[in-house]
């Protein structure tokens, strides 16, 4: 859903989280931008949309103070939330919240949903292709909501376990509240963990009724380091250091806003995100592959028109309408020499250039309204989406067995057909009071999906499964907040989510009529979830706390299952069979989340400026057959100690992060014969220390310096190693010997940043 640019949608439970987790810290100068003006965004008591999910809010001040450069940094200090990763070439592919990841966590930028993944197994195993969902640079953002729990009502499809909702900057983030004004921001940073240099320039202006903003960011760097960059720098799967990379990113955000009259404005927004990564994939060299280099480009463009009106009518008090067009293009080029000899089947010795692309286009129209009637706060609206999907795969090769240099191009066929989708959404929520200490929320959402795919030369319909597929989803939410006193309250909510099947799950086929590898299933249903949250929240003079429990049920999970095939030539069963996505049985999750803050200065009778904060999360999941859910993160906790000088011109924070290692009992799958299959690699228990300090060198010029992993701990994140398949014995693929070391987290590293605003 789109939202007014001046309104930050914070839930009632989120306000509890902010008060419990960040009360003293939100007011801390360490989290304040060096600009002389504060953003309305930081005002906890501001108007908000209330929903039945737990929300952590990352502000513009946090991005600056915590030196947040990427998706990993966004959730670095949020227990129970991580970034889903693959190998070094593809990097992040989404977020992991409460044990579920990738397409099961919605990602929205200014209410616009981001792309879906395309991650067929052989493409990942052979390092050819993996679709990406992230297409925004953090320097273009002023706020990020990390929503924990099902949130279909406001986050849409994919919000089964949660959502990541991002809001881009506005001109008035740099300008005075009224009158003609201008603002300029310059920021530069260097990070040793990937040798990255970053530069950002932001310019804003208000002349009369017209406001404008332009934010440009450039990043250039290399591969992310592992713990020991002095490890074996060799070719092949035993390589101990990351594959060399060159990274470059260009990001542009622009906005024009014209005030038609007091309370009425119209605006234009445009954004451009272009990331190029060139990877010398030395860990794949050897055996079948030699001299392999990956050249990958992810380009996301968006332009839109929005209209905001504040005017009391019979239907609404505020109205927000928006039209957005977004194009997400991913191109993966792999250059290599391939050499095979498997007698008597085939032999090959050739130069190859593989070009694979995935293009997702979106046209979105939204209308959001809000109306207060007595004690009732009504929020309702509609959304229309038109999506278009295109994929292609081409291979150019030159046979090195002869002396003729003659490149031939082969169409490998698309992974998915050309497809279109139309989505219609209606939603509404009513928040109202029952007496002085009780508040209720009731919400309802309806989505109607229609997909259409047809055959062409790039994707022939060999299985007869292409065509029109339609389904709908009805989701709802119920919540209650009961205050026992001015300092103690109970919050409880039930929320639901859904995830529409991806184009890959509905239409992808591979193989031949004689030997299918994967067959599409046009009868898939949407995945659904029901989430129960209950929390005790206390807010006192010296600090605050929150103790929360959650339980989630997931139905109709889409998973690939093995089926026995029939060879059309012999009419006999095919022992290899094929895979097909199906809706599986129920999955359950449950967990505990803790947070607390304390004003140490007040508690100890010291000078103002000293505070502390603690957060922890525990999650466990169980599939229908009793196996643990593989993607669940191990228990983790974060403790902060923060000091700010009385003048607010210098300060520091010391952060301790603890993560428990993944245990055997939490990471196995049961084979058909009852045997348990355990992962070859698991994450280890780790306690990591970070120290970040700031000082105002001169007025409006702030230097921030951070040292991360102070103790130089060698550790492995579960989301970095869990994808490694212990049964994959193909030459040049996977991990052998001490090759797992290249997936360790960075050792001791530092970052410096300078931010000047005037």
N, C-alpha and C positions, 0 to 999 in steps of 0.2 A: 504494500500500500504506500502511496506517496504521502508526504506530510508537509505541513507548512514549514518554511525554512526557519522561522523564528521559534518553532515549538519543538521541544525535545520530548519524545515519547518515553516517559519513564513509568514503570508500573508501580503499584502500591507496594508489592513485595520488593521491587527493586529499590524503592525508597528505604525500606527496612534494611536491605543489604547495604546501601550506601551509608546509612546512619550507623549500622552495626560494624561495617568494615572500613569505612573511610571518613567518619565524622571529623576527627582531628586532622586527618591527612588532607581532606579536601580543602581545608582552609590553610594548609601549609604553604609557605612561600616556595618550597621545593617543587610543588606541583603547579605553581603559578608561572605563566608565561612572562618573559621579561618585558613584554609590551606594557605601556602605562595603563591600558584599559582591560578590565576583566570581562570575560564572556558571560552572557546570560546562562550559557550552558552549565556553568558550575553551580548554579543556584538549586540546591536540592529541593526546595519547597515549591519549585515552579510547577505549572500545570502539566499533566502527563496523562498518557493512556495507561490505564491500570489493567493488568492481565495476570493470569494465574501461572506464572513461571518466575523463576529466580533469575535476576539480571545483574551482571557485573558491567559497570560502565567505565570505559576508558576514554578520557577526555583529551583535548588538545594539549593540556598541560602535562598529562601523563606521558604522551608521546614524546614531548620535549625532554621532560625530566628523567624518564627511564630509558632514553636513547632507543626508542622503538623504530626499527628500520624495515621490518618485514612481518609476515604472518606469525612466525615463531616467536618473535619478540612480543607481539600483541598478547599472547596467552602465557608468557614466560612465568608470571607470578599468579596464575589462576589455577589452583589445584583442581584436578578432574577434567581439565581442558587441555588439549594438545593439538598439534598440527599433523595431519596424515601425510606421510612421506613415502617415497619409493627410493629408487637409486639416485645417485648424485645428478644424473642428467636431467631428470624430470622434476625433482624437488617436490614442493608442497602440492597436494591435490585436494585440499579441503581441510576441515577441522574435525576433531574427535571430541564429542561432548557426551558425558555420561555413558561412555562405552560404545557409541556408534559413530560412524565417520562418513566422509566423502558425501555422496548424494543424499544421505540420511540426515544431514545437517544443512539447513537452508543458508544461503549467502545472498544478501541483498545490499545494494549500494543506492542510497536515496530511494529506497523502495523498489528498485529495479532488480529482478532476480538475475543472478549470474549463470554462466553456462553449466551444462552437465558434463560428466566425465565420459570418455570413450576409452576403455581400458581392457580390450580383449587380451586373453592370457598370453598368447604367443607373442603379441606385440610387446608386452612387458618383459617376458622372459628373454626375448632376443634383443631387447633394447631398442626397438624401432619406434614405438609410439605410445604415448599416454596422454590423454586429454587433460587439460588443466582448467580449473574453475576460477582462479584468482586473477583479477584484471584491474587492480587499483593500487596505487602507491600510497603509503601511509601519510606522506607529506601533503596529500590532497584532502586528508580527513581531519575533521574536528571532533568526532566522537565515534565510538564503536560500542554497540551493545552485544554482550555475550549472553545469549538467552539459554538457560538451562531448563530443559523440560519441553514437552510438546507445545507447539505454538503455531498451529495452522491458522488461527484466527487472524493474526497480524503478520505472520512471516510466510505463509503460503506453503506450497508443496515442498517437501523435503524436511520440514521442521518436525521430524519424528522425535528426535532426542534433543533438539535445540536449534538455535539459529545464530548467525553472526550478521547483525544489521549495522551497516556503516553509513555515516552521514558526512558529506563533503562540506568544505568550508564555504562561507558566505562573505560578501563584502563587509557587512557590519561587524564581522569578527575583528576587523582591523580599524574600524572607524568610530568616531564619537557617536553617541546616541542620536544627536540631531545636528543639522547644519552642514554646510559644505566642509569637506574634510578629505584628506588623503592619507594613505599609510603605505609603508614599504617595509618589507621584511627580507633579510638576507640570512641564510643559514648554510653552514658548511660542516661536514663531519668526516671523520676517518675511523674505520673499524678494522682491527687487526685480524679478526677471525676469518675474514674473507678478503682482506686487503682492499676494502671498498672505500672509495672516495665519493662523497655526495655533496651536491650543491643545489640549493633551492632559492629562488627569488619569487617573492609575492608582492603584488602591487594592487592596491584598492583605491577607489575614488568615489566621492559623492559630489555631484554638481547639480544643485536643484533637486529634481525628482528622480534623477538617474544615478544608480549605483553600478559599479563595475568591479570585477575581480579577475586577476590573472595569476595563476600559480604554475611555475615551471620547475621541474625537478630532473636532474641528471644524476645517474649513478653509474659508476664503472668499477669493476672489481674482478675477483677470481674465485676459485673454488673455496668452499667452506673447509677450514682445516679440521683435521681430526686431532686426537689427543697427542699423538707423537708423529710429527711430520718428518722425523728422521727414520721412519720405518722403511721396509723394503720397497724401493721405487722400481718395480719390475713390471713386465708385461704379464697379463693373464689374471686368472681368478684368485691367485695367491697374493696379489698386490695389496700392500698394507697401508698405502697413502691414497687419498682421494684422486680421482682422475683430474688432470689439469683442465681448467675452464677459463674462458674469458667471458665476462658478463657486462652488458650495457643496457641501461634502461633510460627511456625518455618518457616523461609524464607531463601532460598539460591539462589544466582545469581552467575554464573560463566561464564567467557568469555576467549577465546584464540584467538589471532589475529596474523597472520603472514604476514609480508610485503614481497610479492613476488618480487616487484621492486618498485621504486618510483611511487606513484600514483596507485598501484595495491596491493590489500590485500585480504586474505581469512580468514574467522573466524568461530569459533564454539561458540554457546551460549546454556546454559542450566539453567533452573530455576525450583525451587521447592517451593511450597507454601502449607503449611498444617496448617489449623486452626481448633481447637477443642473447642467446647463450650458445657458445661454441665449446664443445666438450671433446677433448682428446681421450676417447674411451679406451684407455690402455688396459683396463681390467677385462675387456672383451677380446683383446688380441691373443692369438694362439689358437691352435686347433683349426677351426673352420674360418676364423676371421683374422685379418691383418690390416694394420694401418687404418683403423676405424675412427672416424671423426663425425660427431653429431653437430648439426647447425640448426638450431631451433628458434623460431620466432613466434611470439604470442602478441597479437595486436588487438586491442579492444577500443572501439570508438563508440561514443554515445553523444547524441544531441537531443535536446528536448525543449519543450515549451511548458511553462507552468503558470497558474493563476491562483492567487490567494485572496480571499474576501472575508473580512470580519464585519458582519452586519446582522443584527437580530431580525429574523423573519420567522414565519410560522414553521418552516421546515428546518432551519439551521441558524446557528449563531456564527459559525465559521464554515467556510467552504474552501477546499483545495482541489484543484483539477490539474492534471498533467498528462502530456503525451511525450513518450520517449521512444527513440529508435536506437537500438544497440546492435553492434556487429562484433562478434568474438571469433577471431581467426587464429588458428594454430597451424603452423607449418613445420614439419619435422623432416629435415634432409639428412640422410646418413650416407657418408662416403666411406667405402671400404674395398678391400680386396678379399674375395671369397674363394676358398679352395676346398673342394670336397672330392673324396674318392671313396665310394662305397660300392665295390664290385658285388654283383654284376649290374647294379641298378643304374648308377650314374657317376660321372666325374665332372668337375668344373674347376676352372681357374680363370677368374675374370675380375675386372674392375667393375664396381657397381656404384650407382647413385640411386638411392631410394628416396622418393618424395611422397610424403604422406601429409594430408591436410584434413582439417575438420573446421567447418564454418557454421556458426550458429547465429542466426539473425532473429531479432525480437522487436516487435512493435507492440507497445503497451499504452493503454489508456486507463487512467484511474480517476475516480471521483470519491473524495472523502469529505464527510460532513460531521458536524458536531452540534448538539443542541442540549441545552439545560432546561428542564421542565420541573420546577419545584426542586425536590431532592434527587431527581433523576438526571444523570448525565448520559446522554445517548451519543454513541459513535457508530456511524454506519456508512456504507459506501458500496461501490462496485468497481470491477476491474475487467478489462478485456485484453487478451493477449493473442497475438498471431506470431507463430514461430516457424522458422524455416531451417532445415538441417541439410548440409551437403558434406560429402566425404569423398576423397579420391586417393588412389594409390598407384603410383607409376614407378617403374624400375628401368633405368638405362644401364646397359652393360656392354662391355667390350671383352671379347674372348681373348685371353692372353696366350692361348695354346697355339695361335697362328701369328704371323707377322703383320697382319692387316689391322690397322686401327680403324675400326668401324663400330660406332656405337649404335645399339639398337634399343628402342624404347618399347616396353611391354606394359600394358594396362593390367595391373594385378586385380582389378575389380575393387569396388568400394566395400568397406566393412559394413556399412549401413546404406540403405537406399535413400534417394532424395525423398524427404518427408516434410510434411507440414502439420502443424498442430494449432487448434483454436481452443482457447480457454475462456470461460465466462465465470465470473465470481461475484457473489453477493455476500455481504457480511454485516453484522450489527452486534453491538454490545450495550448493555444498560448497567450502570453503576449507581446504586442508591443506598440510602441509610435506613436502618431500622433502629430507631432510638439514637441516643447520643454516642454509644460505644460500639455499634455493630454496622458494618458495611458489607453489602452483597454485590456480586457481579454475575451477570448472565450474558453469555455470548453464543452466537450461532453463525456458521459460515457454510455456504454451498458452492461447490465447484463442479463445472461440467467440462469434460475434456473430449476432444475429437481429433484423432490422428488419421492421416491419410498418406499412404506411401504407394508408389507405383514402380514397375520395372522399367529399366532402360538398358542401354548397352553397357553401362557401368555396373549395373546390379540386376542381372536376370532373375526372375522369380522362379527358381528351380523347384522350390518346395510348395509353391502355391499358397503362401501365407501372407502375401502382401495385400493391402487393401485398407479399408476404413475400420478403425477401432474406436469405440466410444465407451466412456464410463463416467460416473460422477462420484462425488465424495461429500458427505455431510459431517461436519465437525462442530464441536461445541466446547464451551468452558463454563464452569461454575466455581465461584470463589467467595470466601467469607473472611473478614478481618474482625476479630473480637478483641477490643481493648479492655483489660482488667483494671488498669489504672493509667495514669499519665506516663508511666515508665515501662509498662509491661503489656504485651499483646500477643495474641495467637493468630497466625495466618494459615489458612488451609485452602487448597484449590484442587480442582480436577480439570485437566486440560487434555485436548486430543490433537492428534496430528495425522498427516497422511503424506505419502510420497507417490507421485505418479510414476509408472514405469518409464524408464528411459527409452529412447529410440533404439539403442543397442539391445536392450532386453527384449523389446517387442519384435524386432525385425532382423537382427543379425543372423546370418547363416554362414557356414564355412564347410569346405569339403566338396564332395561330388555325390552324385546319386548312388554311386557304388560304395562310397566310403565317407559318410557325413562325419564331421567333427562337432559341429554345433548346429542346432535347428531352432528356428524362432518359435515362439509361443504367442499367437495372437489373442489368447484367452486369459491373459494375466489380469489380475485385479490390483488395485492400488494397495500399497502397504498402509497399515493404520497403527496408531498407538494411543494408549490412554495412560496419562501420567497423574499420579497422586502426590501432592506436596503438602507437608505440614511443618510449621516452624514456630518456635517460641522466640520472640524478639524482645530484647530489653534495651532501653535507652536511658542512661543515667548521667549525672553531671560529670563523672570522671571517665565515662566511656560507654560502650555499648556492646551487645553480643547478639548472635543469632545461632540457634541450634535447629537444624532442619533435617527431616527424613523424607525420602522419596521412594516411590514404587511405581514401576512402569511395565505395562503389558504391550507387546507388539504382535500384531497378527498379519498373516499373509506375507511374511518376509519373502522376497524374491531371491531365490538361490538356484544355482545350476546343479542339476542332478544327472546321474549317468543312466542311460537307457540302452537296452540291447538293440542293435541294428540288424537289418536284413540286407545282405548283399544281393542287388538286383540281378547280377549275372548268374549267381549260383542258386539263389533262392534260399540260402542257408544263413543262419544267424551269424552276425559279424561279432567276433569276440571283443573287438575294440569298442564297439558301440558308439554312442554319441552323447552330447550334453544338450540339455534344454532347460531354460529357466522355468521354474514353477513357483507357485505360492506355497510356502512351507508352513509348518505348524507354529504355535505360539512361542515367543521368546520373552523371558522375564528379566527385569533389572531392578535392583534396589540399592540404596546407599544412604550415606550420612554425610552432611556438610556442616562444617563449623566455621564461625568467624567471630572475632572479637577485637576491640580496640580499647586502649587505655591511655589517658592523658597522664604520663608519668610525672610531668612537672607538677601538676596539681596534686597527684597522689603522694608525692614525696616532698612537697613543699619547696620545690626548686623554681628557678627562673623559667618563665614560659619557653617552650620550644621543643621539649622532649616528649615523644609519644611512641607507642608501639602498636603493632597490629599482627594478628595471627589468623591464618586460614588453613583449613584441612578438608580433604575429601576422600571418601571411601566408596567404591562401587563394585558390585559383583553381579554377574549375569549368568543365566542358565538357559540353554536351548531346550527344545521339547524332549530330546533324548537324554537330558541330564548333563550333557557336556557344557563346559564353561564357554561363554561367549569370548571368542579369541581376541576381539578388538578392545576389550575392556582395559583401561589403564590401571596400573597398580596404585595403591594408596599413596597419597602425597600430602605435603604440608609446606607452608611458607610462613616465616616469621620475619617481621621487619622491625628495626629499631631506627627511629628517625629523629634528627635534630635540625632545627632551624634557628638562626640567630634572631634576637629580638627585632632587629632592623630588617630582617628578611633578605639581606644581601649576601649571605653565604649559609651553607648547610650541607648535611650529608645524610645518607641512609645506608644501613648495613642490613643485607638480606640473606637469610639462611633458607635454602630450599632443600627439602628432604623428599626422596622418592624411594619407595620400597622396590626391591627386585621382583621380577615376575617369577611366580612359583610354578612347579610342575602341576599342582592341583588346579591351577587357574589357566592352563594353556595347553590342553590336549584335545584331540578329536578322536572319536571312536570309529574304527573301521567296521565294515560289514561283518567280519568274523569275530568282532568283539575286542580286537586288539587296540590298545591306545597308542596313538601316534603323537609324540611330543615334538616341539620345535627343536631345531638343531641349535638355535641360539636364543638366549633370553637376556633381558635387561638385568643389570645388577643394582643392588642397593647403593644409593649415593646421597651424600650430604655435600652441598655446594654452597660456597659463600661468595657474595658479590658486594662491592663497595662502590657507591656512586656519590660524588660531591659536586657542588656548584658554587660559583662565586661570580658576583657582578663586577667585572673588571672596570667598567665605567657605566654611566647611566645608559640603560637599554642594551648593554652588551653583556651577555651571560656566557660564561664558559662552564661546560659540564664535562666531567671526566669520570669514567667508570672502569673498574677492573673487575672482570668476571671470572668465576672459577678460581678464586684466590688461592685455594689449596692445591690447584693443578690436579684435581681428581680425574682419574680415568673411569669413565662410565658410559653406558649405552642406554639410549632411550628405547622403550618398547616399540614405539611407532617407527623406529629406524631399522629394527632387526626382525620384526615379526613376519615381514613379507618374504624372507629368504626361504626358499623351498628346499628342504633337505632331500627330496627325491629327485631333484633336477640334476642329471648327470651329463647333460649335453656339453660338448667341448666348448671352452671359452665362456661358459655361462655360470653364474652363481659364485660361491665362495669355497675356496679350498685352503688348507693349511692355516695360516694366520691372516687370511684375507679379510676376516671379520673386523680386523682392527681399523680398516678404512671407514667403518661405520661408527666409530666411537665419536663422542661429542668433543668439541674443541677443548683444548687445555686452557691454561691461563691466557687470557686475552684482554685487550683494552679497547676503549673507544673515547674519542675526543670530539666535542662539537662546540661550535660558536654560533650564537643566535643574536642577531642585531635587528631591532625593530624601532622604527621612528615614524 
